[in-house]
Amino acid sequence: MSTQNITQLTDFSVIKLTGVDAVSFLQGQVSCDVTKLADKKIMPGCHCNAKGKAWSTFIAVQHESDILLVLTKQSAEISLAELNKYGVFAKVDITDETDNWFIYGSDQVINADINIPLAENHYIHLSQQEITATASSETWWKTEILSGRAHLYSATSGEYVPQMINLQALDYISFNKGCYMGQEMVARMRYLGKNKRALFIASSDNIESVNIGDDVYRELNGNKRSAGKIINFCHANNNTYLQLVLSNDTDLADPIFVSQTTSHSLSLMALPYSLEQS
């Protein structure tokens, strides 16, 4: 494979759980069914607070006798502290292993220790040896944004129940595994239909500056009022690609604005998946 397709991903961290209670402990903390990880090897999930709001989204990986969680650095700081708060009661060691891994992204399997498929022709890789990376991360992040897979950062951690960022559509949640932190609220969203928000993807060729956590706006009676927030974005190919959390009845034709002063609306785009729980 040509190295031009490999980019180093500096936004991500690795948390390692090791010990005889690693599986049982993590099973009681996160939304995915960790007991099936040994067979599946790779599993998406999220880590919520007691109110069901997600601190982080992650990909769990079985690596030898350890469990690795791959997640953004900003959300890892929060999840690591919270996991260690409860981990003292179990035979498990929970550590930040980021310095022991090189984290890359590419469009195909490469010669790395761990290849994690995120979407078609779209991967995260963990390598214990450095790999030459000559590409910028723009193209990788564009694909990631448009895949509709949510990542959380300091400004958005603890803000959204998993269904508000479409995690039910990408198998981040098991509704059969039993109790875990925040499980009651997550289940209520599913069975009582309480969720009123969803993740949308959008693009614009006329954005100079935005930040994760910024409000976006909808025009109502001549005034622009807050309609949701930006949870991720990237600039690529002279465009900006964004993930937004909006009312889940938003129509793709609805004009959404990144500020109250602009007249240039975002172009909302169709998601590559159904929002129904699989």
C-alpha positions as CSV (number, residue, x, y, z in Angstrom):
1,M,0.0,0.0,0.0
2,S,1.2,3.5,-0.8
3,T,2.0,5.5,2.3
4,Q,0.3,8.5,0.8
5,N,-3.1,7.1,2.0
6,I,-2.0,6.8,5.6
7,T,-2.5,9.6,8.1
8,Q,-1.5,9.9,11.7
9,L,-4.6,10.5,13.9
10,T,-3.5,12.7,16.8
11,D,-7.0,13.3,18.2
12,F,-7.3,9.7,19.6
13,S,-6.2,7.9,22.7
14,V,-6.1,4.3,23.9
15,I,-7.3,3.2,27.3
16,K,-6.3,-0.4,28.4
17,L,-8.1,-2.6,30.8
18,T,-6.3,-5.6,32.1
19,G,-7.0,-8.1,34.9
20,V,-9.3,-11.0,35.7
21,D,-12.3,-8.7,36.2
22,A,-11.7,-6.6,33.1
23,V,-14.7,-8.0,31.1
24,S,-17.1,-8.2,34.0
25,F,-16.2,-4.7,35.2
26,L,-16.5,-3.1,31.8
27,Q,-19.8,-4.9,31.2
28,G,-21.3,-2.9,34.1
29,Q,-20.0,0.4,32.8
30,V,-20.7,0.6,29.1
31,S,-23.5,0.2,26.6
32,C,-22.1,-2.7,24.5
33,D,-22.1,-6.4,25.4
34,V,-18.5,-6.8,26.4
35,T,-19.0,-10.5,27.0
36,K,-19.1,-11.0,23.2
37,L,-15.9,-9.1,22.5
38,A,-13.6,-12.1,22.7
39,D,-15.5,-13.6,19.7
40,K,-16.1,-10.4,17.7
41,K,-12.6,-8.9,18.5
42,I,-13.9,-5.3,17.7
43,M,-17.0,-3.7,19.2
44,P,-18.3,-0.1,19.3
45,G,-19.8,1.3,22.5
46,C,-20.3,4.3,24.7
47,H,-19.6,5.2,28.3
48,C,-22.5,7.1,30.0
49,N,-23.0,8.9,33.3
50,A,-25.8,7.9,35.7
51,K,-28.3,10.1,33.7
52,G,-27.6,8.2,30.5
53,K,-25.6,11.1,28.9
54,A,-22.6,9.8,27.0
55,W,-19.1,10.8,28.2
56,S,-17.4,9.0,25.3
57,T,-17.9,6.9,22.3
58,F,-15.3,4.2,21.6
59,I,-14.2,1.2,19.7
60,A,-13.3,-1.7,22.0
61,V,-10.7,-4.1,20.8
62,Q,-9.6,-7.5,22.2
63,H,-5.8,-7.5,22.2
64,E,-4.2,-10.6,23.7
65,S,-5.7,-10.7,27.2
66,D,-6.4,-7.0,27.4
67,I,-9.3,-4.8,26.3
68,L,-8.3,-1.6,24.4
69,L,-10.7,1.4,24.1
70,V,-10.0,3.7,21.2
71,L,-11.6,7.1,21.6
72,T,-10.8,10.8,21.4
73,K,-8.2,12.2,23.8
74,Q,-10.6,14.8,25.2
75,S,-13.3,12.2,26.1
76,A,-10.7,9.7,27.2
77,E,-9.6,12.0,30.0
78,I,-13.2,11.9,31.4
79,S,-13.8,8.2,30.8
80,L,-10.5,7.2,32.3
81,A,-11.2,9.1,35.5
82,E,-14.7,7.7,35.8
83,L,-13.7,4.1,35.1
84,N,-10.9,4.3,37.7
85,K,-13.4,5.7,40.2
86,Y,-15.2,2.4,40.2
87,G,-12.4,0.1,39.1
88,V,-10.8,0.2,42.6
89,F,-13.6,-2.3,43.6
90,A,-12.6,-4.9,41.0
91,K,-9.5,-6.8,39.9
92,V,-8.8,-4.6,37.0
93,D,-6.1,-2.1,36.0
94,I,-7.2,0.8,33.8
95,T,-4.5,2.9,32.2
96,D,-3.8,5.4,29.5
97,E,-1.8,3.5,26.9
98,T,-1.7,6.2,24.2
99,D,2.1,6.6,24.5
100,N,2.5,2.9,23.6
101,W,0.6,3.0,20.3
102,F,0.8,4.9,17.0
103,I,-2.7,5.6,15.8
104,Y,-3.3,5.9,12.1
105,G,-6.2,6.2,9.6
106,S,-6.3,4.9,6.0
107,D,-8.6,3.6,3.3
108,Q,-7.6,0.0,3.5
109,V,-6.0,-2.7,5.7
110,I,-2.3,-2.0,6.3
111,N,0.6,-3.7,8.1
112,A,-0.4,-2.7,11.6
113,D,-0.9,-4.6,14.8
114,I,-4.7,-3.9,14.8
115,N,-6.9,-2.9,11.8
116,I,-10.3,-1.5,12.9
117,P,-12.9,-1.2,10.1
118,L,-15.2,1.8,10.6
119,A,-16.9,1.9,7.2
120,E,-16.2,0.7,3.7
121,N,-12.6,1.5,2.8
122,H,-12.2,3.4,6.0
123,Y,-10.0,2.3,9.0
124,I,-8.3,3.2,12.2
125,H,-5.0,1.3,12.8
126,L,-3.0,0.7,16.0
127,S,0.6,0.0,15.6
128,Q,3.4,-0.5,18.1
129,Q,5.9,0.5,15.4
130,E,5.9,3.8,13.7
131,I,4.6,3.8,10.1
132,T,5.5,6.6,7.6
133,A,2.5,8.8,7.1
134,T,2.7,11.4,4.4
135,A,-1.0,12.4,4.0
136,S,-2.9,15.0,6.0
137,S,-5.9,13.9,8.0
138,E,-8.4,16.0,6.0
139,T,-9.6,13.2,3.7
140,W,-9.9,10.6,6.6
141,W,-11.9,13.0,8.7
142,K,-14.1,13.9,5.8
143,T,-15.0,10.2,5.4
144,E,-15.5,9.9,9.2
145,I,-17.8,12.9,9.4
146,L,-19.9,11.7,6.4
147,S,-20.1,8.2,7.9
148,G,-22.3,9.7,10.6
149,R,-20.2,8.1,13.4
150,A,-20.1,10.4,16.4
151,H,-17.1,11.2,18.5
152,L,-17.3,13.3,21.7
153,Y,-15.0,16.1,22.9
154,S,-14.8,18.3,26.0
155,A,-17.6,20.6,24.8
156,T,-20.0,17.7,24.0
157,S,-19.1,15.0,26.6
158,G,-22.0,14.4,29.0
159,E,-24.4,16.3,26.8
160,Y,-26.3,13.6,24.9
161,V,-28.1,10.4,25.5
162,P,-26.7,7.9,22.9
163,Q,-29.8,7.9,20.7
164,M,-29.4,11.7,20.3
165,I,-26.1,11.0,18.3
166,N,-27.5,8.0,16.4
167,L,-25.5,5.3,18.3
168,Q,-28.4,2.9,18.2
169,A,-28.1,2.8,14.4
170,L,-24.4,1.7,14.5
171,D,-24.7,-1.1,17.1
172,Y,-23.2,0.9,20.0
173,I,-26.0,-0.2,22.3
174,S,-27.1,-3.7,23.5
175,F,-30.6,-3.7,24.9
176,N,-30.3,-7.3,26.1
177,K,-27.1,-7.2,28.2
178,G,-28.6,-6.0,31.5
179,C,-27.6,-3.1,33.8
180,Y,-24.8,-0.6,33.1
181,M,-24.2,3.0,34.0
182,G,-27.1,5.1,32.6
183,Q,-28.9,2.0,31.2
184,E,-32.3,3.1,32.6
185,M,-32.4,6.3,30.7
186,V,-31.0,4.8,27.5
187,A,-33.7,2.1,27.6
188,R,-36.4,4.7,28.3
189,M,-35.4,6.5,25.1
190,R,-35.9,3.3,23.1
191,Y,-39.1,1.9,24.7
192,L,-41.0,5.1,25.5
193,G,-40.0,7.1,22.4
194,K,-38.7,10.0,24.4
195,N,-35.9,11.0,22.1
196,K,-36.4,14.2,20.2
197,R,-33.0,14.8,18.7
198,A,-30.7,13.1,16.2
199,L,-27.3,13.6,14.5
200,F,-27.3,15.1,11.0
201,I,-24.5,15.6,8.5
202,A,-24.1,18.8,6.5
203,S,-21.6,20.7,4.3
204,S,-20.8,24.2,3.3
205,D,-18.4,26.0,1.0
206,N,-18.8,29.3,2.9
207,I,-17.6,28.8,6.5
208,E,-14.6,30.6,7.9
209,S,-14.6,29.5,11.5
210,V,-16.7,27.1,13.6
211,N,-16.0,25.2,16.9
212,I,-17.3,22.0,18.4
213,G,-20.1,22.9,20.7
214,D,-21.2,26.0,18.8
215,D,-24.9,26.6,18.3
216,V,-26.5,26.4,14.9
217,Y,-29.7,28.3,14.1
218,R,-33.0,28.0,12.3
219,E,-34.9,31.1,11.1
220,L,-38.3,31.7,12.7
221,N,-40.5,34.7,12.1
222,G,-37.5,36.6,10.8
223,N,-35.2,35.8,13.7
224,K,-32.6,33.1,13.9
225,R,-33.0,30.9,17.0
226,S,-30.8,28.1,18.3
227,A,-31.8,24.8,16.7
228,G,-28.9,22.6,17.9
229,K,-25.1,22.3,18.1
230,I,-22.1,21.3,16.1
231,I,-20.5,18.1,17.5
232,N,-17.8,17.6,14.9
233,F,-16.5,19.2,11.7
234,C,-13.5,19.2,9.4
235,H,-12.3,21.3,6.5
236,A,-11.4,19.4,3.3
237,N,-11.4,20.2,-0.5
238,N,-12.4,23.8,0.1
239,N,-15.5,22.7,2.0
240,T,-16.5,22.3,5.6
241,Y,-18.2,19.0,6.6
242,L,-20.2,19.0,9.9
243,Q,-22.1,16.8,12.3
244,L,-25.0,18.5,14.0
245,V,-27.4,17.5,16.7
246,L,-30.9,18.8,15.7
247,S,-34.5,18.1,16.3
248,N,-35.1,14.6,14.9
249,D,-38.0,15.9,12.8
250,T,-35.7,18.3,10.9
251,D,-36.2,18.0,7.1
252,L,-33.1,17.9,4.9
253,A,-34.4,20.9,3.0
254,D,-34.6,23.0,6.2
255,P,-32.2,25.9,6.2
256,I,-29.7,25.7,9.1
257,F,-27.2,28.5,9.8
258,V,-23.9,28.5,11.7
259,S,-24.5,32.0,13.0
260,Q,-27.3,34.6,13.5
261,T,-25.7,37.0,11.0
262,T,-25.0,34.8,8.0
263,S,-27.5,34.4,5.1
264,H,-25.7,31.3,3.8
265,S,-27.4,28.1,5.0
266,L,-25.8,24.6,5.4
267,S,-26.6,21.8,3.0
268,L,-28.0,18.9,5.0
269,M,-27.2,15.5,3.6
270,A,-28.8,12.1,3.8
271,L,-27.3,9.7,6.4
272,P,-25.7,6.5,5.1
273,Y,-27.8,4.4,7.5
274,S,-31.3,4.1,8.9
275,L,-32.0,5.5,12.4
276,E,-33.9,2.4,13.5
277,Q,-32.2,0.2,16.1
278,S,-30.8,-2.8,14.3
